[in-house]
Amino acid sequence: MNARTPLIRTALVAALALTLAPCLTVGSAQAAGFDQGALIKPVSKVNLIFIPKVVHPWYDVVEQGVKFAIAEYKKEGIDVSYTWDAPPTADIDQQNRRIETDIGRNPDGLAVSCLDPATNSQLLKEAVKNKVNLITFDTFCDAAFPFVGHRKDEEDGRTAADYLGEKLGGKGSVGILVGSLTAPNHVARVKGFKDELAKKYPGIKIAFEQPDNDNLEQAVSMAESGLQATPDLGGIYGANASAPIGAARAVIAAKRVGKTLVVGAGDIPETYQLIEDGVISAITAQRQWEIGYWAVRYLVSAKQNHTIPMDHATGGFLMTKETLGK
């Protein structure tokens, strides 16, 4: 080896170090200067608006979750206020007027349970365009909007059909209270219920299928009419939280408890007692308290410039007398 080689190599390394030093210095400065935590915006007050599909006890449990999350934020020093703007009936025009008006109020966050995705979505796109933080809940509306809730509605309908089909021994007739004809979760549950009956229990016939519009009085009236028309009706499926209760009241009035089985979707306080009394056989229930809680958490997080998930599944389960309270 040439005696000068180590000296040349040392000189080259020194020169290279001098050449890269400015780049390394600039790169280090840029790395040190980019703090992702700085992207988060501190907030002290947040104003939210919730628009359910209708005034209903099922949403009372959602609101309990809302209040719990707000109490947590108060402990963190963030004052969260909210407006609960529920239409008195499940009416598309009423809900859309509320959505349009509430967008104009420019809240920090807006949460909507879509009654009619086709028309609701157009308004919600305007909310996003106006930079209103948005969450959809309970009923899936559009993949473009973050959603908190339960999306396995068709599966719930199949679960209810399997439960009722087995109890009836695959024979007899049943009625269906379908809820709202435009609400995607109601429509999906009915589809799952009917498809499962047709596939696995062809001996069970559908005696009637009526929209109760998630209204208790209508559900009672329609179930009573169905029982009068088909006195030996084997069961009634209600695709929303009002329908099973309405069906149960009609079954009690007709003295058909234990003969006409009631299954459905959605649980509220009266549902529990009717299950305990053996009038309602089974309910596919949701964790709607979680829906309210996480809707608040995500809307406040969005206001702070956090990223939030596009789909938070809150889950569901089958509730019977055997599983009640477990």
C-alpha positions in Angstrom: 0.0 0.0 0.0 1.2 3.5 -0.8 2.2 5.4 2.3 0.2 8.4 1.2 -3.1 6.4 1.0 -4.2 6.9 4.6 -3.6 10.6 4.3 -5.6 10.9 1.1 -8.5 8.8 2.6 -8.5 11.0 5.7 -8.6 14.2 3.6 -11.5 12.8 1.5 -13.5 11.9 4.6 -12.9 15.4 6.1 -14.0 17.1 2.8 -17.1 14.9 2.6 -18.0 15.8 6.2 -17.7 19.5 5.4 -19.9 19.1 2.4 -22.7 17.3 4.2 -22.6 19.4 7.3 -24.9 22.2 6.1 -27.4 19.5 4.8 -27.4 17.7 8.1 -27.8 20.9 10.0 -30.8 22.0 7.9 -32.4 18.6 8.1 -32.0 18.5 11.8 -33.5 21.9 12.2 -36.4 21.0 10.0 -37.0 17.8 12.0 -36.8 19.6 15.3 -39.1 22.3 14.0 -41.9 19.9 12.9 -43.9 19.1 16.0 -47.0 17.1 15.1 -48.5 18.0 18.5 -48.6 21.6 17.3 -51.3 20.6 14.8 -53.7 20.1 17.7 -55.8 23.3 18.4 -56.6 24.0 22.1 -60.3 24.7 22.7 -62.2 25.9 25.7 -65.8 26.0 24.4 -67.6 23.7 21.9 -71.1 24.0 20.7 -72.8 20.8 19.3 -76.1 20.0 17.7 -77.8 16.6 17.6 -80.6 15.7 15.2 -82.1 12.3 15.8 -84.8 10.9 13.4 -87.6 11.5 15.9 -88.5 12.1 19.5 -88.2 8.6 21.0 -87.2 6.9 24.3 -84.5 5.0 22.4 -82.6 8.3 21.8 -82.9 9.1 25.5 -80.2 6.5 26.1 -78.1 8.1 23.3 -78.4 11.4 25.1 -77.3 9.9 28.4 -74.0 9.0 26.7 -73.8 12.6 25.3 -74.2 14.0 28.8 -71.6 11.6 30.3 -69.0 12.6 27.7 -69.7 16.3 28.3 -69.2 15.8 32.0 -65.8 14.3 31.3 -64.8 17.2 29.1 -65.8 19.6 31.9 -63.3 17.9 34.2 -60.7 18.5 31.4 -61.5 22.2 31.4 -63.5 22.2 28.1 -67.1 23.6 28.2 -69.2 21.5 25.8 -72.8 22.6 25.3 -75.4 20.9 23.0 -78.8 21.3 21.5 -81.0 18.2 21.0 -83.1 19.1 18.0 -85.4 16.1 17.4 -88.4 16.2 15.0 -91.7 15.3 16.8 -92.5 12.7 14.2 -90.4 10.7 11.7 -91.0 13.1 8.9 -88.4 13.7 6.2 -89.3 17.3 5.5 -89.2 18.2 9.2 -85.8 16.6 9.7 -84.4 18.2 6.6 -85.6 21.7 7.7 -83.8 21.1 11.0 -80.6 20.1 9.3 -80.7 23.1 7.0 -81.4 25.5 9.9 -78.8 24.0 12.2 -76.1 24.2 9.5 -76.9 27.9 9.3 -76.2 28.2 13.0 -72.6 27.2 12.3 -72.1 24.9 15.3 -68.7 23.5 16.2 -70.1 20.0 15.5 -73.3 18.5 14.0 -74.5 14.9 14.6 -77.3 13.5 12.4 -79.3 10.3 12.4 -80.4 10.0 8.8 -84.1 9.3 8.2 -83.7 9.6 4.4 -80.1 9.3 3.2 -81.0 10.4 -0.4 -82.1 13.9 0.7 -80.2 14.1 4.0 -76.8 13.6 2.2 -77.2 16.6 0.0 -77.6 18.8 3.0 -74.8 17.2 4.9 -72.5 17.8 2.0 -73.3 21.4 2.4 -72.3 21.2 6.1 -69.0 19.7 5.1 -68.5 22.4 2.5 -69.1 25.0 5.2 -66.5 23.4 7.3 -68.9 22.1 10.0 -67.5 19.1 11.8 -70.0 16.3 11.1 -70.8 12.9 12.5 -73.7 10.6 11.4 -75.0 8.2 14.0 -77.5 5.4 14.6 -78.4 5.1 10.8 -75.6 4.8 8.3 -76.1 7.6 5.7 -73.1 7.8 3.3 -69.5 6.6 3.3 -68.4 10.2 2.8 -69.4 11.0 6.4 -67.9 9.6 9.7 -70.4 7.2 11.3 -70.9 6.0 14.9 -73.3 3.1 15.4 -74.3 -0.4 14.4 -74.4 -1.4 10.8 -75.2 -5.1 10.9 -79.0 -4.5 10.6 -79.6 -7.1 8.0 -77.8 -9.6 10.2 -80.0 -8.5 13.1 -83.1 -9.3 11.0 -81.8 -12.7 10.2 -81.0 -13.4 13.9 -84.6 -12.4 14.8 -86.0 -14.7 12.0 -83.9 -17.6 13.2 -85.1 -17.2 16.8 -88.8 -16.9 15.8 -88.6 -19.6 13.1 -87.2 -22.1 15.6 -89.7 -21.2 18.3 -92.6 -21.7 15.8 -91.1 -25.0 14.5 -90.9 -23.6 11.0 -94.7 -23.3 10.6 -97.4 -20.7 10.9 -97.8 -17.1 10.0 -96.2 -13.9 11.2 -96.7 -10.2 10.8 -94.0 -7.4 10.3 -94.1 -3.9 11.5 -91.5 -2.3 9.3 -90.9 1.1 10.9 -90.0 3.8 8.4 -89.9 2.9 4.7 -86.9 5.2 4.1 -84.7 4.5 7.2 -81.9 2.3 6.0 -81.6 0.4 9.3 -85.3 -0.5 9.3 -85.3 -1.5 5.7 -82.2 -3.7 6.2 -83.6 -5.5 9.2 -86.8 -6.3 7.4 -84.9 -7.5 4.4 -82.7 -9.8 6.6 -85.8 -11.1 8.4 -87.7 -11.9 5.2 -84.7 -13.4 3.4 -84.0 -15.7 6.3 -87.6 -16.9 6.6 -87.7 -17.6 2.9 -84.4 -19.5 3.0 -84.7 -21.5 6.2 -88.4 -21.5 7.2 -90.5 -21.6 4.0 -93.4 -23.0 6.0 -93.8 -19.7 7.7 -96.0 -17.2 5.8 -96.1 -13.4 6.1 -99.7 -12.4 7.0 -99.1 -8.6 7.0 -96.4 -6.1 6.5 -97.1 -2.5 7.6 -95.0 0.7 8.2 -95.5 2.0 11.8 -93.1 4.9 11.2 -91.5 4.2 14.6 -94.7 5.5 16.3 -96.0 3.5 19.2 -99.7 4.3 18.7 -99.5 3.3 15.0 -97.6 0.1 16.0 -100.4 -0.9 18.5 -103.1 -0.2 15.9 -101.5 -2.1 13.1 -100.7 -5.1 15.4 -104.3 -5.1 16.6 -105.6 -5.1 13.1 -103.2 -7.9 12.1 -104.3 -10.1 15.1 -108.0 -9.5 14.2 -107.4 -10.5 10.6 -105.2 -13.6 11.6 -106.4 -14.8 15.0 -103.9 -17.6 15.1 -100.9 -15.4 14.2 -97.8 -17.1 15.4 -95.5 -14.1 15.8 -94.8 -10.4 15.1 -91.5 -8.9 14.1 -91.0 -5.2 14.8 -88.1 -3.5 13.0 -87.7 -0.6 15.4 -87.8 0.1 19.1 -91.5 1.2 19.1 -92.9 -1.8 17.1 -92.2 -4.6 19.6 -93.8 -2.7 22.4 -96.8 -1.9 20.2 -97.1 -5.5 19.2 -96.8 -6.6 22.8 -99.6 -4.4 23.9 -101.8 -5.7 21.2 -100.9 -9.3 22.1 -101.8 -8.6 25.7 -105.1 -7.0 24.7 -106.0 -10.0 22.5 -105.0 -12.4 25.3 -102.4 -14.1 23.0 -99.4 -13.9 25.4 -97.4 -17.1 24.8 -99.3 -17.8 21.6 -98.3 -14.9 19.4 -94.6 -14.4 20.0 -93.1 -10.9 19.7 -89.5 -10.3 18.5 -87.9 -7.1 17.3 -85.2 -4.5 17.3 -84.3 -1.8 19.8 -84.6 -1.7 23.6 -86.1 0.9 25.9 -87.2 0.7 29.5 -90.7 -0.7 28.7 -89.1 -3.4 26.6 -87.2 -4.8 29.6 -90.4 -5.3 31.6 -92.2 -6.9 28.7 -89.3 -9.3 28.2 -89.3 -10.1 31.9 -93.1 -10.7 31.7 -92.6 -13.1 28.8 -94.6 -11.0 26.3 -91.6 -10.1 24.2 -89.5 -13.1 23.4 -86.3 -11.6 22.0 -84.8 -8.2 20.9 -81.7 -7.4 18.9 -80.4 -4.6 21.0 -77.7 -2.0 20.5 -75.3 -0.1 22.8 -76.8 3.3 22.0 -75.3 4.9 25.1 -71.9 4.4 23.4 -73.2 6.1 20.2 -73.9 9.3 22.1 -70.6 9.1 24.1 -68.4 8.6 21.1 -70.2 11.1 18.9 -69.3 13.9 21.4 -65.8 12.6 21.8 -65.2 12.6 18.0 -66.8 16.0 17.3 -64.7 17.7 20.0 -61.6 15.9 18.7 -62.4 17.1 15.2 -62.7 20.6 16.5 -59.2 20.2 18.0 -57.9 19.0 14.6 -57.5 15.4 15.7 -58.1 12.7 13.1 -61.2 10.6 13.8 -62.4 7.3 12.4 -64.8 7.0 9.5 -66.7 4.1 11.0 -67.0 3.2 14.7 -69.0 0.1 15.3 -70.7 0.1 18.7 -72.1 -3.4 18.4 -75.3 -5.2 19.1 -76.5 -8.4 20.9 -79.6 -10.6 21.3 -81.6 -9.9 24.4 -84.0 -12.6 25.9 -85.4 -13.3 29.3 -82.4 -15.6 29.9 -79.8 -12.9 29.0 -81.6 -9.9 30.4 -79.3 -7.9 32.6 -76.2 -9.9 31.8 
